[in-house]
Amino acid sequence: MTTLKHKPLAWCVKAAILASSVAGYNAVAAEAVESNEDKIKLEVIKVTAQRRTQNLQEVPVSVAAIQGDALDAYGSGGMDIRFLSGRIPSLSIESSFGRTFPRFYVRGLGNTDFDLNASQPVSLVFDDVVLENPILKGFPIFDLEGVEVLRGPQGTLFGRNTPAGLVKFDSAKPTQDLDGYFSASYGTNNSMDFQGAVGTGLTDELSTRVSLLRQTRDNWIDNKVPGFEQDNVLGGYQEIAGRVQFLYETDNMNALFNYHWRDLNGKPIAFRANIIQKGTNDLVAGFDRDTVYHDSASFATQTVENQGASLKLEYLLEDYTISSITGYESVEMYSRADVDGGYNASSATKPGFSPWGAQSADAIPEHKQLSQEIRVASNELGALDYQFGAFFFKEELEIKSYSFAGNVINGEASQTQETNAWAIFGSMDYDLTDELKITAGIRYSDDDKEFSATRETSPFGAGELGPITRNPSDSQVSWDLSAFYNLTDDVNVYTRLAKGFRAPSVQGRILFGNDVTVAKSETIHSIEFGVKSSVWDDRARVNFSTFYFEMNDQQLTAVGGGTNANHLINAEKTVGYGFELDSEVALTEDLLLTAGVSYNNTEIKDPGLAVAACASCTVTDPLNADGLAIIDGNSLPHAPEWIANMTLRYSQELGEGELFFYTDWAYRSKINFFLYDSVEFTDDNLLEGGVRVGYSWDSDDNGYEVAVFGRNITNDQSIIGGVDFNNLTGIVNEPAFWGIEFKTTFF
């Protein structure tokens, strides 16, 4: 019998046909249903997935969007960008740094690389500017219009390292009207979150908006190492961020200036030695999330200073719009942590055997990024519309790495990299008939890197090394072709073929080793089928997509073998298939339900590919003659097969206002932390829920809201990452969090 695994493309096609049939049936059935209720309709969701403002239901791409109440609830209590993980099907986010350096995964494709020079296959675009360095991607989330996730290769219109997709953030923009908000919350561990924004017209043509954020949390993790005891030494932070915008508008020209900054001063994520019970992936008996055993906890620190600016110019001609987007970003950071999560101890001493202490720090003392995009787009000319343009990117980066003995530096290394990239692109939409539209796009990209690594001092006495230089470069053509068909007034179907790529990457973390590795470009070919439906008289929206991809020369990060280092490798081929389902339904005028689910199956196909594995865990992969783990057939790390999420909002008029209840839940299935498979470095599942209950009312031109909220309300305790170093060190998720919030809006 032919199995599903051997016929993923056929399975995807059948799933798409079935979904369109069901959606079509629901649309017809809904016409026969008469309701005595007043007509209830879902709001139209506008997205810019094709660099135009469009109805979500009319875009031939798998897109999900989060706006409004959901964003407010997810971010309650000072949550950082990782709160989006699992809240959208096929999207997961993790970090071994904490509130900065998020690593994004879409459809199972991501990068576990923890070096500050890491490249990722999921791009992040904030206010139309691509943010390349992983530290930039941790900018706090506040005063947003919405978030969009574009799944699958996006290599034509967005183009900079997007083989897996991209996450797009859009800030609330200035208007001529006076409007804004202020919110304050207080919660667990003396957490305080203050944020607000105000916008208004300054003249008939000039408006502004100022947005500010301040978040603080006390340290709440105790250190219990004999001789180093200290209460409340880790877990806290202070974050300040802001954004100032000016919008100048005339009949034929718009100019939007954006200046933003971030200042983070806190503690890195807590590594915890030997928290995994050997031979299982369970936490050890007596594990306490409030306690660590570090010999250097008092030295742990993390600081980030980021500032940037952008200028977007739009010239509105009769038939065309000419856009220019100029962006500048600069970031400095320093993060120092106890990497092994323990201290020099015997196996009989809690937290178990640690052969040596490992305390290291990474820093970016110098960084700047400059990008420029110019785009010409037609303005609804008729059957044919198009856009074309050019993109330029330049980044200069310096990285310093340190190791410590106590509080004394005993190792130092540095990396420098300059990246120059440019691209030209074009895309067109053509209406073959009233029901059928074809979209095609193409992009030519050129990328060049100049890299150098030097070790000044070795913690192992190996002496100086370097400079070691590398100069990888490549040029590639990426493209997409889609067909979008109006099956009925309420149901649209589409198919999409796409090719994307990620430019070559360099890994030169030589503080603990001697290798500078280069990964050549990865390319992906993807096929996707989808159904977008608005049923039940526009009270319900159900979108379904199914896909299959093959990635050649996938860039992977191999971590293992007992050193705090990683190496870049290319896998000959990686295949994946699955589906996403996004739905939203107004059950009644007062009850709104959203639900989503995704299935992602990934598999590495490279018979000769093997990596070093952990020394203290139970490796389940076969080993080659050199004792390396053969990873052919493995799924990708941090790639859960299942992600599911739901929200439910109920409201009821009470007095002069509204009483509301909101809950959200996110689930992900089993993940592996590394390329090799082992018993210990996995987590079976994670289920986190949130709740928000409050009362809102209006008075004159102001709106008010008081709410109590909780995050991870069941106090799910899961291992979310590991450190393959010298023991079974892990990272756990955040504990339950409860708080209260007051918010006022004015308009």
C-alpha positions in Angstrom: 0.0 0.0 0.0 1.2 3.5 -0.8 1.4 5.5 2.4 0.6 9.2 3.0 4.2 9.9 3.7 5.2 8.8 0.2 2.5 10.9 -1.5 2.4 14.3 0.2 1.6 16.3 -2.9 -1.4 14.1 -3.8 -2.6 14.4 -0.2 -2.3 18.2 -0.3 -4.3 18.4 -3.5 -7.1 16.2 -2.1 -7.3 18.3 1.0 -7.6 21.5 -1.0 -10.4 20.0 -3.1 -12.2 18.7 0.0 -12.0 22.1 1.7 -13.3 24.0 -1.3 -16.2 21.5 -1.5 -17.1 21.9 2.2 -16.8 25.7 2.0 -19.0 25.8 -1.1 -21.6 23.6 0.5 -21.7 25.8 3.6 -22.1 28.9 1.4 -25.1 27.4 -0.3 -26.6 26.1 2.9 -26.2 29.5 4.6 -28.5 31.1 2.0 -31.3 28.8 3.1 -31.0 29.8 6.7 -33.2 32.5 8.0 -32.4 34.2 11.2 -34.5 36.5 13.4 -31.3 38.2 14.7 -30.2 41.5 13.4 -27.6 41.1 10.7 -24.2 40.4 12.2 -21.1 40.7 10.0 -17.4 40.2 10.7 -15.2 43.2 10.0 -13.2 43.1 6.8 -9.5 42.4 7.5 -7.2 44.6 5.4 -3.6 43.3 4.8 -0.7 44.5 2.7 0.7 41.0 1.8 1.2 42.2 -1.8 2.4 45.7 -1.0 -1.1 47.0 -1.6 -4.0 47.3 0.8 -6.3 44.4 0.1 -9.1 42.4 1.6 -7.5 39.3 3.3 -10.0 37.1 1.5 -8.8 38.3 -1.9 -5.0 37.6 -1.5 -3.6 34.5 -3.2 -1.2 33.9 -0.3 -1.6 32.1 3.1 -1.9 35.1 5.4 -3.0 35.4 9.0 -3.5 38.6 10.8 -3.8 39.6 14.5 -5.5 42.9 15.4 -7.4 44.7 18.2 -8.4 42.8 21.3 -6.3 39.8 20.5 -3.1 41.9 20.4 -4.0 43.6 23.7 -4.7 40.3 25.4 -1.6 38.5 24.2 0.7 41.3 25.3 -0.9 41.7 28.7 1.6 42.1 31.5 4.7 43.2 29.5 4.9 40.1 27.3 7.7 40.4 24.6 7.4 39.4 21.0 7.4 35.7 21.8 3.8 36.0 22.9 2.9 35.4 19.2 4.3 31.9 19.3 1.5 29.4 18.6 -1.1 32.2 18.3 -1.0 31.8 14.5 -1.0 28.4 12.8 2.4 27.3 11.6 4.2 30.1 13.6 6.5 29.4 16.5 9.1 31.6 18.2 11.8 30.8 20.8 14.9 32.4 22.3 17.9 31.4 24.4 18.5 35.1 25.1 15.1 36.0 26.7 13.4 39.3 25.7 15.8 39.8 22.7 17.0 37.7 19.8 13.7 35.9 19.0 14.1 33.0 16.5 11.1 32.6 14.2 9.9 29.4 12.6 7.2 29.2 9.9 6.0 25.8 8.5 8.9 24.2 10.5 11.6 26.3 8.8 13.8 28.4 11.1 17.3 28.6 12.5 18.5 27.6 16.0 21.8 29.5 15.6 22.5 31.6 18.7 25.3 33.6 17.3 24.7 37.4 16.9 25.6 37.1 13.2 22.9 34.5 12.6 20.7 34.6 9.5 17.1 33.5 9.6 14.8 32.2 6.8 11.8 34.1 8.3 12.1 37.8 7.7 10.7 40.5 10.0 9.5 43.7 8.4 8.6 46.6 10.8 6.9 49.6 9.2 8.0 48.5 5.7 11.7 48.2 6.8 13.3 44.8 6.9 15.2 44.1 10.2 18.1 41.7 9.5 20.1 41.4 12.7 18.3 39.1 15.2 18.7 41.6 18.0 16.6 44.1 16.0 13.8 41.6 15.7 13.1 41.8 19.4 11.7 45.4 19.3 8.8 45.6 21.8 5.2 45.4 20.6 3.0 48.5 21.3 0.6 50.9 19.6 0.2 48.7 16.5 -2.4 48.6 13.8 -1.8 44.9 13.4 0.5 41.9 12.7 0.5 39.8 9.5 2.2 36.5 9.0 2.8 35.5 5.4 3.5 31.8 5.2 5.6 30.3 2.4 8.3 31.8 0.2 7.9 35.6 -0.2 10.9 36.2 -2.4 9.4 38.6 -4.9 8.1 41.7 -3.2 9.8 41.4 0.2 12.8 39.4 -1.0 15.4 39.6 1.8 15.9 36.1 3.2 12.2 35.0 3.1 12.2 31.3 2.0 10.0 30.4 4.9 7.9 33.5 5.0 7.8 36.8 7.0 6.2 38.5 10.0 5.1 42.0 9.3 4.3 44.7 11.9 2.6 48.0 11.2 2.4 50.8 13.7 -0.6 53.0 14.3 -0.2 56.0 12.0 -0.8 59.7 12.6 -4.1 61.2 11.6 -5.7 64.7 11.6 -8.0 63.7 14.4 -7.0 63.9 18.1 -6.9 60.3 19.4 -4.8 58.1 21.6 -4.7 55.9 24.7 -3.0 55.3 28.0 -2.8 52.0 29.9 -1.2 51.0 33.2 -1.0 47.5 34.6 0.4 45.8 37.7 1.0 42.1 38.1 3.1 39.2 39.5 6.6 39.9 40.7 5.9 43.6 40.9 5.5 43.9 37.2 4.5 47.2 35.8 3.5 48.1 32.3 2.9 51.7 31.2 2.2 52.6 27.6 0.4 55.3 25.7 0.1 57.2 22.5 -1.3 60.5 21.3 -1.8 61.7 17.8 -3.2 64.9 16.3 -3.1 67.3 13.4 -0.5 70.1 13.7 -1.6 71.9 10.5 -4.0 71.0 7.7 -1.3 69.0 6.1 0.9 67.8 9.0 0.0 65.4 11.7 2.0 63.5 14.4 1.8 60.5 16.7 4.0 59.9 19.8 4.0 56.4 21.3 5.8 55.4 24.6 6.3 52.2 26.6 7.9 51.5 30.0 7.9 47.9 31.4 9.6 46.7 34.6 9.7 43.5 36.5 11.6 42.6 39.7 14.0 39.7 39.8 12.2 36.6 41.1 14.6 33.7 40.8 16.8 32.8 43.8 20.3 31.4 43.6 21.0 28.5 46.1 24.6 27.6 45.4 26.5 27.3 48.8 28.6 30.4 49.2 26.7 32.3 46.4 23.2 32.4 47.9 21.2 35.3 46.8 17.5 35.9 46.7 15.8 37.5 43.7 18.9 37.6 41.4 17.5 36.7 38.0 14.3 37.2 35.9 13.8 40.9 36.0 14.1 43.7 33.5 13.4 47.3 32.7 12.4 48.2 29.1 11.8 51.7 27.7 10.8 52.3 24.1 9.2 55.0 22.0 8.2 56.0 18.5 7.6 59.5 17.1 6.0 59.9 13.7 5.2 62.8 11.4 2.9 62.5 8.4 2.7 65.2 5.8 -0.1 64.9 3.3 -1.1 66.8 0.2 -3.3 65.9 -2.8 -0.5 64.1 -4.6 2.2 63.4 -2.0 2.6 61.8 1.4 5.7 61.8 3.6 5.9 59.6 6.7 8.9 60.0 9.0 9.4 57.5 11.8 12.0 57.7 14.6 12.0 54.9 17.2 14.3 53.7 20.1 14.6 51.0 22.7 16.6 50.7 25.9 16.5 47.3 27.7 18.4 46.7 31.0 17.7 43.3 32.5 18.7 39.7 33.0 19.2 37.0 30.4 17.1 33.9 30.3 18.0 31.4 33.1 19.9 28.3 32.0 19.3 25.4 34.5 21.8 22.6 34.8 20.6 18.9 34.9 16.9 19.7 35.1 16.1 16.8 32.7 15.8 13.3 34.2 18.3 11.1 32.3 16.6 8.5 30.0 13.4 10.7 29.8 12.4 14.2 28.9 10.8 14.8 32.2 11.8 17.5 34.7 13.8 16.1 37.6 11.9 15.4 40.9 11.7 18.5 43.0 12.4 20.9 40.2 11.7 24.5 41.3 11.2 27.2 38.6 12.0 29.9 41.2 15.5 28.5 41.9 18.8 28.2 40.1 22.3 26.9 41.1 24.7 29.3 39.4 28.2 30.3 40.6 28.0 33.5 38.6 24.3 34.6 38.8 25.3 38.0 40.3 27.2 38.8 37.1 24.4 38.0 34.7 23.2 41.0 32.7 21.6 42.0 29.4 21.5 45.4 27.8 20.1 46.5 24.4 20.2 50.0 22.9 18.5 50.4 19.6 17.5 53.4 17.6 16.3 53.8 14.0 14.5 56.0 11.6 12.7 55.6 8.3 11.2 57.9 5.7 8.4 56.8 3.4 7.6 59.0 0.5 4.6 58.4 -1.8 3.9 60.4 -5.0 0.4 59.9 -6.2 0.1 60.4 -9.9 -3.1 59.8 -12.0 -2.2 56.2 -13.0 0.8 55.4 -10.8 2.1 55.6 -7.2 5.8 56.0 -6.7 7.1 54.9 -3.3 10.5 55.4 -1.7 11.3 53.8 1.7 14.6 54.7 3.4 15.5 52.9 6.6 18.3 53.2 9.1 18.9 51.0 12.2 21.6 50.8 14.8 21.9 48.5 17.8 24.3 47.9 20.6 24.0 45.0 23.0 25.7 43.0 25.7 24.5 39.8 27.3 26.4 37.8 29.9 25.1 34.5 31.4 26.0 31.3 33.2 25.8 29.1 30.1 26.2 25.7 31.7 23.5 26.6 34.3 25.4 25.1 37.3 28.7 25.2 39.1 31.7 23.0 39.6 30.0 20.2 41.5 30.0 16.5 42.0 27.1 14.3 40.9 25.9 14.1 44.5 25.5 17.8 44.8 22.4 19.6 43.6 21.9 20.3 40.7 24.2 17.4 39.7 27.5 16.9 37.9 29.0 20.0 36.1 32.5 19.2 34.9 33.5 22.9 34.7 31.9 26.3 34.9 31.0 28.1 31.7 30.3 31.8 31.9 30.4 33.8 28.6 29.2 37.0 27.1 28.4 38.3 23.6 28.3 41.9 22.6 27.6 44.1 19.6 29.6 47.2 20.1 29.1 48.6 16.6 26.2 48.1 14.1 24.4 50.0 11.4 22.0 49.0 8.7 20.9 51.1 5.8 18.1 50.1 3.3 16.5 51.8 0.4 13.5 50.6 -1.7 12.0 52.4 -4.7 8.7 51.0 -6.1 6.3 52.1 -8.9 2.8 50.7 -8.7 -0.1 51.2 -11.1 -3.4 52.4 -9.7 -6.2 50.0 -10.7 -5.7 50.6 -14.5 -8.1 47.8 -15.4 -7.5 44.2 -16.3 -3.7 44.6 -15.8 -2.0 46.1 -12.8 1.7 45.9 -12.0 4.5 47.1 -9.8 8.2 47.1 -10.1 11.2 48.5 -8.2 14.7 48.1 -6.7 16.0 47.4 -3.3 19.4 48.2 -1.7 20.8 46.9 1.6 24.0 47.6 3.5 24.9 46.3 7.0 28.1 46.7 9.0 28.4 44.6 12.1 31.0 44.0 14.9 30.7 41.2 17.4 32.7 40.6 20.6 32.7 37.3 22.5 34.1 36.8 26.0 34.6 33.9 28.5 35.2 34.4 32.2 36.8 32.7 35.2 34.9 34.2 38.1 34.8 37.9 37.2 38.0 37.9 35.1 38.0 37.7 31.3 40.0 34.7 30.2 39.0 34.6 26.6 38.2 37.1 23.9 37.3 36.9 20.2 35.8 39.2 17.6 33.9 39.1 14.3 33.3 41.8 11.7 31.0 41.5 8.7 29.9 43.9 6.0 27.0 42.9 3.8 26.0 44.6 0.6 22.9 43.4 -1.3 20.7 44.7 -4.0 17.7 43.5 -6.0 15.3 44.4 -8.8 11.8 43.1 -8.9 8.5 43.2 -10.7 5.0 41.8 -10.2 1.7 41.9 -12.2 -1.9 41.0 -11.7 -4.1 40.2 -14.8 -7.8 39.5 -14.8 -8.3 36.8 -17.4 -12.0 36.8 -16.6 -14.3 38.4 -14.0 -13.7 35.3 -11.9 -10.0 34.4 -12.6 -7.0 36.5 -11.8 -3.3 35.6 -12.5 -0.5 37.0 -10.4 3.2 36.6 -11.4 6.4 38.1 -9.9 10.1 37.8 -10.3 13.1 39.1 -8.4 16.9 39.1 -9.1 19.0 39.4 -5.9 22.7 39.8 -5.4 24.3 39.4 -2.0 28.0 39.8 -0.9 29.6 39.5 2.5 33.1 40.3 3.7 33.8 38.5 7.0 36.7 38.4 9.4 37.2 36.6 12.7 40.0 37.0 15.2 40.7 35.4 18.6 42.8 37.5 20.9 42.8 35.2 23.9 41.8 31.6 24.4 40.2 30.3 27.6 42.0 27.0 27.0 45.5 28.5 26.4 45.4 27.9 22.6 46.6 31.4 21.9 45.8 33.9 19.2 44.1 33.0 16.0 43.4 34.8 12.8 42.3 37.0 11.2 40.3 34.3 9.3 38.5 35.9 6.4 35.6 34.7 4.2 33.9 36.4 1.3 30.7 34.4 0.3 28.5 35.9 -2.4 25.7 34.7 -4.6 23.0 35.9 -7.0 19.6 34.2 -7.4 16.3 34.6 -9.2 13.2 34.1 -7.1 9.7 34.1 -8.4 6.0 33.3 -7.8 3.0 32.4 -9.9 -0.6 32.2 -8.6 -4.1 31.8 -9.9 -7.1 33.2 -7.9 -10.6 32.1 -8.8 -14.0 33.3 -7.4 -15.8 30.0 -7.1 -18.9 31.8 -5.7 -19.6 35.2 -4.2 -18.5 33.8 -0.8 -15.8 31.3 -1.7 -12.4 31.9 -3.4 -9.8 29.3 -4.3 -6.2 29.8 -5.3 -3.0 28.0 -6.1 0.5 29.3 -5.8 3.9 28.2 -7.0 7.0 30.0 -5.6 10.7 29.9 -5.4 12.6 31.6 -2.6 16.2 31.7 -1.4 18.4 32.7 1.5 21.8 34.2 0.9 25.0 32.5 2.1 25.8 32.7 5.8 29.0 32.8 7.8 29.6 31.4 11.3 32.8 32.4 13.0 32.4 31.9 16.7 36.0 30.9 17.3 36.3 31.8 21.0 36.1 28.1 21.9 37.1 26.5 18.6 39.0 27.1 15.4 36.5 26.8 12.6 34.9 29.5 10.5 32.1 27.8 8.5 30.2 29.0 5.5 26.8 27.8 4.4 26.0 28.3 0.7 22.6 29.7 -0.4 19.5 27.7 0.3 16.7 27.6 -2.2 13.1 26.4 -1.8 10.3 25.5 -4.3 6.8 25.5 -2.9 3.3 24.6 -4.2 0.3 25.7 -2.3 -3.5 25.4 -2.7 -6.0 27.4 -0.7 -9.6 28.2 0.0 -10.8 31.5 1.4 -14.5 31.6 2.4 -16.9 34.0 4.0 -20.0 32.1 5.0 -23.2 32.3 7.1 -24.0 35.8 5.7 -20.5 37.0 6.5 -20.7 36.0 10.1 -18.0 33.4 9.6 -14.6 33.3 7.9 -12.8 30.0 7.1 -9.5 30.0 5.3 -7.6 26.8 4.5 -4.2 26.3 2.8 -2.2 23.2 2.1 1.3 23.0 0.8 4.3 21.0 -0.2 7.9 22.2 -0.4 11.4 21.0 -1.2 14.4 23.0 0.1 17.8 22.4 -1.4 21.0 23.1 0.5 19.1 24.1 3.6 21.3 26.1 6.0 21.4 24.3 9.4 23.3 25.0 12.6 25.0 22.0 14.2 25.5 22.4 18.0 27.1 19.6 20.0 30.1 17.7 21.0 30.7 19.4 24.4 31.8 22.9 23.2 30.0 26.2 23.3 30.2 26.6 19.6 28.2 25.9 16.5 28.9 25.1 12.9 27.0 25.8 9.7 26.2 23.0 7.4 24.0 22.5 4.3 21.5 19.6 4.0 21.2 18.2 0.5 17.4 18.3 0.6 14.6 19.0 3.1 11.0 18.3 2.3 7.8 19.4 4.1 4.1 19.3 3.7 1.0 20.2 5.8 -1.9 22.6 6.1 -3.2 25.6 8.0 -6.8 26.4 8.9 -7.8 29.9 10.2 -11.4 30.6 11.2 -13.4 33.3 12.9 -17.1 33.2 13.6 -19.6 35.6 15.3 -21.7 33.0 17.1 -24.0 35.7 18.4 -23.9 39.5 18.5 -22.0 39.1 21.8 -19.9 35.9 21.3 -16.9 35.8 18.9 -14.9 32.7 18.4 -11.6 32.2 16.5 -9.8 28.9 16.0 -6.8 27.8 14.1 -4.8 24.6 13.5 -1.8 23.6 11.5 0.1 20.4 10.6 3.7 20.6 9.5 5.7 17.5 8.6 9.4 18.2 7.8 12.2 15.7 7.0 15.9 16.0 6.3 17.0 14.0 3.3 20.7 13.7 3.2 22.1 10.1 3.8 25.7 11.3 4.5 24.9 14.1 6.9 26.0 13.6 10.5 26.7 16.0 13.4 28.3 15.8 16.8 25.9 14.9 19.6 25.6 15.5 23.3 27.9 13.6 25.7 25.4 13.2 28.5 22.1 12.5 26.8 20.6 9.3 25.2 21.1 9.7 21.4 18.6 7.7 19.4 20.0 8.3 15.9 22.4 5.8 14.4 26.1 6.7 14.7 28.7 6.7 11.9 32.3 5.4 12.2 33.4 8.7 13.7 30.8 8.6 16.4 28.6 11.3 14.8 24.8 11.1 14.8 23.3 10.6 11.3 20.4 13.0 11.0 19.0 11.7 7.7 15.3 11.3 8.1 15.0 13.6 11.2 12.5 16.4 11.4 13.8 19.9 11.8 14.5 21.3 15.3 11.8 23.4 17.0 9.3 22.3 14.3 6.2 21.0 16.0 3.9 18.9 13.8 0.8 20.4 15.4 0.0 23.9 16.4 -3.6 24.8 17.6 -5.1 28.0 19.0 -8.4 29.5 19.9 -9.9 32.6 21.4 -13.4 33.3 22.7 -14.8 36.7 23.6 -18.1 37.2 25.2 -19.6 40.6 26.1 -22.8 41.8 27.7 -24.2 45.2 28.2 -24.3 46.2 31.9 -25.4 49.5 33.1 -23.7 52.3 31.0 -21.0 50.0 29.7 -20.0 46.5 28.7 -18.9 43.5 30.8 -16.5 41.2 28.8 -14.8 37.9 29.1 -11.9 36.9 26.8 -9.8 33.7 26.8 -7.1 32.4 24.5 -5.3 29.1 24.3 -2.3 27.9 22.3 -1.0 24.4 21.9 2.1 22.9 20.2 3.1 19.3 20.0 6.4 17.6 20.5 9.7 19.4 19.4 13.3 18.4 19.3 15.8 21.0 20.4 18.7 20.0 18.1 19.3 18.4 14.7 20.0 15.0 16.2 17.3 13.0 18.0 17.7 12.2 21.7 15.5 11.1 24.5 16.2 14.0 26.8 16.5 17.1 24.5 12.8 17.1 23.5 9.5 18.4 24.9 6.3 16.5 24.5 3.9 19.4 24.3 3.1 22.9 25.6 -0.4 24.3 26.4 -0.7 27.8 27.6 -3.9 29.7 28.2 -4.8 33.3 29.0 -7.8 35.1 30.3 -9.0 38.7 30.5 -12.2 39.8 32.3 -13.2 43.4 32.5 -15.6 46.2 32.2 -15.5 49.0 29.6 -17.6 52.2 29.3 -17.7 55.5 27.4 -18.0 59.0 28.8 -18.1 62.0 26.6 -15.2 61.5 24.1 -13.3 59.1 26.3 -13.4 55.3 26.7 -12.4 53.5 29.8 -11.6 49.9 30.7 -10.7 48.0 33.8 -9.6 44.4 33.5 -7.9 41.5 35.4 -5.9 39.2 33.3 -3.8 36.0 33.5 -1.1 34.4 31.2 -0.3 30.7 31.4 -3.1 30.4 33.8 -2.7 26.7 34.3 1.0 27.2 35.1 2.1 24.8 32.4 5.7 23.8 33.1 7.5 22.8 30.0 11.1 22.6 28.8 11.3 24.9 25.8 15.0 24.7 24.9 18.3 23.0 25.8 22.0 23.7 26.0 24.1 21.0 24.5 27.3 21.6 26.4 28.4 19.3 29.3 25.2 18.3 31.1 21.4 18.1 30.7 20.9 21.9 30.8 17.5 23.2 29.9 15.3 26.3 29.6 11.7 26.4 30.9 8.7 28.6 30.0 7.5 31.5 32.1 5.3 30.6 35.1 1.7 31.8 35.6 1.2 35.5 35.6 -1.7 37.5 37.0 -2.4 41.2 36.9 -4.8 44.1 36.7 -5.0 46.9 34.0 -6.6 50.2 33.5 -6.9 51.7 30.0 -8.4 54.9 28.7 -8.8 56.0 25.1 -9.7 59.4 23.8 -11.0 60.3 20.3 
